[in-house]
Amino acid sequence: GADGDFVTAPEISSLFSRCLAAQCAEVLATLGAGDILELGAGSGIMAADVLAELRDLGRLPGRYLILEVSADLRERQRETLAAKVPDLVDRVTWLDAAPAPFVGVILANEVLDALPVQRFRIRGGDVNTLGVSWQLGRLDWSEIRAERSLEKTVRSIELTLGASLPDGYTSEVNQRLAPWLQTLAQSLERGVMLFIDYGLPRAQYYRDERMAGTLLCHYRHRFHDDPFVFPGLQDIGAWVDFSAVAHCAVDAGLTVAGFTTQAHFLIGTGIDRLLAGLADREIESRLQVARQVMVLTLPGEMGERFKVLGLARDYDQPLCGFSVRDLAGSL
């Protein structure tokens, strides 16, 4: 939020969540019934706006589940929901673990980038792991020879790329991704998962221009790549290798239902229709909404940096969010 370190798409404009709700409504209609599970609901604004839109569409889920481990955030989410959709709070349940069996839609906005990663560096053709040490009175990176599992992962990436990474190349991998997705996949009996995050397919992720990796830190709405500044106070994340997510998902028994940019997903789920519905607003209000939509959709803003990945189990209907442009072939 405005008082924190960064702002997410649901806080920029309710149109983002309303578009997500349109995709949820399509899936729930096809399933006949189902729930929605949101992973890490932040301030609760997305949950409130999704529920409000689904109510207006006449397609409320049986339950809206929130998997949230932070007691502080749970309380903030309750306050937000009580303020925005007091009549729907009773539909919301907070969980400590993924439910099983689950039928419906799983939503994860800016969750993948927050998962732990391991940093590596190519040194003389070898794969080193980057750890943290205390040197000359400050925290700093320290290189040691990578364990076999990390070396195997990096070599697998090079095999996929068809070339060795150059000397000095530094980047990240998420070795916990497979078991994490396996747990979610075991929970999903039938339905769709939607992951929205900043990231790239593998062929673009490990290009030479990203020699220093993708680690990104946010502190009071300023971003940089030094995780040792204000340790414990700043947000630290890494770009998502969506090819890795897709491959792990397939190994877990899921299918790739679509992959596209955030801009194309929002267009496919009707953001233009929602904008047209605001035509009777005062001009200042319309201009404000137009600016919000530009942030969500323009290539230089969130439109292309953020991607949407759809995963499914026992669900073979096309998803409207990927109807404009599906980039799944790039994975």
Summary of the structure (lengths in Angstrom):
residues: 331
radius of gyration: 20.4
end to end distance: 31.9
largest distance: 63.9
contacts: 1072
relative contact order: 0.14
helix: 40%
strand: 27%
